[in-house]
Structures are given as C-alpha cells and as structure tokens.
Amino acid sequence: MYKRSAKDILHEALSISPVVLLSGARQVGKSTLCLSLENEYRVFDNLTERASALNDPIGYVATLPKPIILDEIQKVPEILEGIKIAVDKERVNGTFLLTGSANVLDMKRAKDTLAGRIVEIVLWSLSQKELNNKPYENIIDMLFLQGVEALSPNPIEHSELFEAIVNGGYPEIMKINSKRGKSLWFNAYISTYVERDIRDVGELRDISAFIRFYNIIAPRSCGLLNKSDLANDAMLSEATVSNYLSMLEMIYQISLVEAYSSNISKRFIKSPKLFMTDSGLFAHLLDIHSTKELQSSPHKGDVVETFVYAELLKHISYSEVQPKLYHYRTNDKKEIDFIIEKRDKIFAIEVKSSHSIKKEAFKHIVDFQKKSKKEIVGIVFYAGETILSFGDEQYKRYALPLSIFF
C-alpha cells in the first residue's frame, strides 16, 4: 500500500471537526486510506444499507455505532440532514468520516452543507512522490518556504519519465504491465465508474450524448474553455454543456483553472483553462498508450502540461502554504502556463516537453516580471537532467527538470 500525502491531513481534520469529507475520483484510494483507521465502516453500494438511509436518514444516523466511516456518500446525500442533527445533539470531533467519488456538498439532493461542522479534503490520484515513497516531500512548500535551491532532480531515464506520464496516477494502473491491459482498464473505468458517478450527481437523460461530449473535451485539455465551440462540436445546447462540465468537475475528472488578473494590465484573457486531472486517462482518450506513441504524438506538449498540472494540483492541495493557481494569457498572446501566487510572492511556470531549453522559453515570463512589482520567480519545466539558471541580477529564472516531481 502506498503512503499517502493526505494521511496526516486526514488525522488532523478528524481531531478538529465532528465531520470530515474525504472526496475524490473513483479508484484513487479513498477507501484504502479510510480503512487504515479501523473505525466502524458502512458502504452505500450495499442496497440494504442505502434503502435504510434513504427511508429514514435521521433514524438511520441515530442508530449507527460511532465513530463511523460512511463510504459512497454521494449515493445518499439526503443523509447529511441526519448527520447535522446528530452533531448538533452531541458534538464530538472525528465522529463521522464521509467518503465519496463526487462532491456531495454541491449536489442538489443534499439538503444541508453542514456549514461549520465539516472539513473537506480532496484525495487525488497518486503523485510521483507517493509512488516513489516520498509522500511528505512537498514541492510547493519547498518553493515558497526555501526556494528553488531546496529542490533536486532525481536520476530517472528519459523513457521512465514519459512512461510515468502515460501511466498517470491511478493505483490500479501500477499493477498492470501490458499496454493492452492498461487500455482495457481505462476503457472500463470510463464505462463503469465515470458513467455511474455522472448518474449519481445529476439528471442524465442521454448517456450517449454525454460520452460523445466527454471524448470531445479530451483533446481540449490545456486549452481555454469556450462553451460555444464545445456546444457546436458536441451538437448540444450551451446549457447542457455547462451542466456536463459541472458534473465532470463534481466527480473530479476535469478541473478549471481561472485566469490571472492584476492591476498591471487590463488586457487579460478572462476565460478559464480546462484540464483533465490525470495524464494517464488523458493520454488514453487521445489514443496514446506507450512512450513511443507519446513521443511522436502532436499532443505530446499537452499531455506533458496536463501531467505537470496534475502534479502541481496535488502538491498545492496537500501543502501548508496553500497558494492559488492560475493561468496567464493576454490579448496580445503573451501566455504563461501557470501562475502560483501567495500574497506578494509568485512563481510563473512554463512547461516544455523538450530535452533541452533555450533562453527564448522565458520570454513571456521576462515580460511579466518587468511589469509586476511583486517578487516573481520564473520556472520552465523541461525533460532534461539538470537545474539551470537563466536569470540575472534583478530577476530569478530557472529551468527545472521534470524529474523533481519524482
């Protein structure tokens, strides 16, 4: 079993709150993490358990042994009302640990959000640090608290790097050695888990239209979100597109990165960027199943950027610093893949899939540094082996190997 970066966060949350919600996509390891606590465990995949909770949520909660883990909570969001009554009657921290493959707090069927009574933690698929038994090495904390000097590249072959990108972070994929086996698993994941969860979180009248939409958005990971274009390509209304996007966010299959804005310019593009949350599933949807296929694919840059996004997302989620993540694009086509900001400190990040790097890779970062009064460190991630400085006396800029994520 892999050691998870969120384990200590989960224990701390249970010590300060009567209800903790551990949410995340299917098959990322939520149940495995929760079962390590050895609390009483109930799962709403069990039809009898679900029927009882739906029939009388208040009575059901009242009779539960406590502390309790309630798994697949998105199947019975009505139970939150019963949990609220129980907590208000006797508030004991760590009483309820809820898990779900959808954000139950955003579901229409949830009659209560448990405001003031709940802490929410998102568990993502495995990070490369978790896969390499370094769950407590957090790159974001290291950057903000110690600087680039605290990072060090790891000895990893170029082929291993790209194999990890094609695999992504789902634990079950790590157990499968064959290309065909992995493809079969991803197909099954989409047809069983994604479709099932979509039905749980919202009204879905046309599953074929949804699957068509899901395949259409895949090549758009890393791109600006344009609902009108999506609607035209999928032959759907914009309202339906908005609904599908919202549901995919709720089950943690996609994520939207908001645009960065400041008083340095009024010419920012305001549209968010859309990302798939796992590079392995993204590569599969693009029909990329091996390192060789990734190297020759016209989507190579987008897959690598999606990988970096997923890694940054995990490290930010589990960090002490908790900075904000944005993308940067102006009307005159100056673009920076990611802006990570905490107060007056900013890391401006570009992603390149090449093995070498040139000064020109920093040109938009240079422009951003010169316009802003904040402390901005420029970073370009690349597929090389060494940390290189491209800065000057006034501004810090570094080329960082992707292997620092390992």
C-alpha positions, -999 to +999 in steps of 0.1 A: +000+000+000+013+034-009+019+060+018-004+090+011+005+126+015-031+133+028-029+108+056-016+132+083-040+159+070-069+135+074-059+127+110-056+164+118-090+171+103-107+144+124-091+159+155-107+193+149-140+186+133-170+163+140-175+156+103-148+151+076-155+145+040-128+128+020-137+131-016-120+123-049-124+105-082-132+067-082-103+044-077-078+070-062-076+051-029-101+068-006-115+036+009-080+021+014-069+052+033-100+053+055-099+016+064-065+021+079-083+040+107-101+008+119-134+026+126-168+010+120-174+010+083-206+012+062-208+015+024-238+027+004-231+005-025-249-020-003-286-018-014-300-026+020-278+000+037-288+026+012-325+018+014-325+022+052-306+055+050-330+069+023-362+058+041-352+074+075-320+093+074-324+108+109-332+074+125-305+057+105-278+080+117-290+079+153-286+041+154-251+040+139-221+030+160-196+058+163-171+069+152-181+057+118-169+057+082-197+061+056-185+053+021-200+063-012-219+091+004-229+106-029-254+078-033-274+091-003-268+129+000-301+131+020-283+116+050-265+149+056-296+162+074-295+133+098-257+139+104-264+176+112-290+167+138-267+141+154-237+165+155-258+193+170-271+170+196-236+157+206-206+174+190-176+151+192-147+156+168-139+127+145-174+111+148-182+110+110-158+103+082-176+105+049-161+094+016-174+100-019-164+100-055-184+132-061-185+164-041-217+157-022-219+192-008-226+206-043-253+180-051-289+193-055-302+164-034-281+174-004-305+193+019-276+206+041-240+215+036-230+210+072-215+245+074-194+250+105-195+212+111-174+197+083-138+198+069-134+187+033-103+170+019-098+160-017-077+129-024-062+129-059-047+100-078-011+091-068+016+117-071+050+107-083+063+114-048+038+090-033+047+064-060+084+068-050+078+065-013+084+102-006+048+113+004+060+142+027+082+159+001+060+188-010+074+208-039+051+238-033+061+241+004+098+238-006+095+265-033+077+290-011+095+284+022+130+275+010+133+284-027+144+266-058+177+258-040+158+232-019+148+211-050+170+184-066+165+164-097+162+126-094+181+101-115+155+088-140+157+077-175+140+097-202+119+067-211+109+062-175+098+098-173+075+095-203+062+061-192+051+077-159+033+105-178+014+079-199+005+058-169-009+087-148-016+081-111-044+056-106-032+029-082-047+000-102-027+010-133+005+004-114-004-032-111-008-037-149+022-043-170+008-047-205-002-019-229-034-038-238-042-044-201-039-007-193-061+002-222-088-022-211-087-008-176-091+028-187-120+018-210-137+000-181-130+030-159-149+053-182-178+029-190-184+019-154-171+045-129-174+078-149-209+069-163-221+056-129-210+087-110-224+110-135-258+094-130-254+098-092-247+135-093-273+147-118-301+140-141-286+124-172-312+117-199-288+108-228-257+088-218-245+086-254-246+124-258-226+127-226-199+101-237-197+120-270-191+152-251-166+135-228-145+124-258-147+158-274-133+177-244-103+153-241-082+169-268-090+203-253-071+198-220-047+227-216-069+249-237-092+279-230-127+269-222-151+280-249-186+267-242-200+279-275-174+259-295-180+229-273-217+231-278-213+233-316-189+204-318-210+182-295-243+192-310-256+203-276-270+234-261-247+257-241-269+250-210-263+212-215-225+218-219-224+239-187-243+211-169-219+184-182-189+204-173-202+210-138-209+173-133-174+163-145-159+188-120-180+173-093-166+138-099-131+152-102-125+142-139-118+178-150-106+210-134-109+246-145-080+270-138-091+306-135-073+334-154-048+355-135-055+392-134-039+422-116-036+460-120-006+457-143-028+453-173-065+454-183-058+432-213-060+398-197-080+369-213-106+361-186-116+326-198-105+296-176-084+268-189-097+233-189-076+204-177-081+166-173-069+157-138-049+126-147-024+124-176-028+087-180-066+089-186-060+119-208-034+100-229-057+071-232-085+093-246-060+106-271-052+070-282-017+073-267-007+041-249+031+040-249+062+062-245+069+058-283+034+069-292+037+099-268+070+110-283+055+110-318+021+125-309+011+160-319-005+162-285+028+155-267+031+190-253-005+190-239+000+156-223+031+168-205+015+200-194-015+180-181+009+158-161+026+189-146-008+204-138-019+172-120+013+171-100+010+208-090-026+203-081-017+175-057+012+194-041-009+225-037-038+205-022-015+189+004+007+219+011+010+240+042+013+272+022-019+267+002-013+292-026-036+299-055-032+285-090-040+305-122-031+307-159-019+338-176-029+350-211-032+385-226-050+397-257-016+402-274-009+364-270+016+366-241+010+333-223+023+316-192+010+281-184+007+285-146+009+313-120+012+302-084+006+330-060+007+335-023+004+372-011+033+391-029+052+360-040+047+344-074+061+315-093+055+319-131+057+285-147+061+273-183+061+236-194+082+223-222+084+186-234+119+191-249+151+176-236+169+210-238+160+245-231+168+279-245+166+315-232+136+322-255+115+298-234+114+325-207+103+355-229+068+358-216+080+353-180+105+381-186+078+404-198+056+395-167+085+401-143+092+435-157+055+446-155+049+435-119+061+449-086+057+416-069+085+390-063+083+367-093+104+336-098+104+322-133+104+285-139+104+264-171+099+227-165+117+206-192+126+169-198+164+174-192+185+163-162+199+194-145+187+226-129+199+256-149+198+293-141+186+317-168+182+347-145+201+380-140+209+403-110+173+415-108+151+385-117+154+348-108+147+323-136+154+286-137+150+256-159+139+227-138+139+190-148+105+172-146+123+146-125+120+169-094+084+156-092+098+120-086 
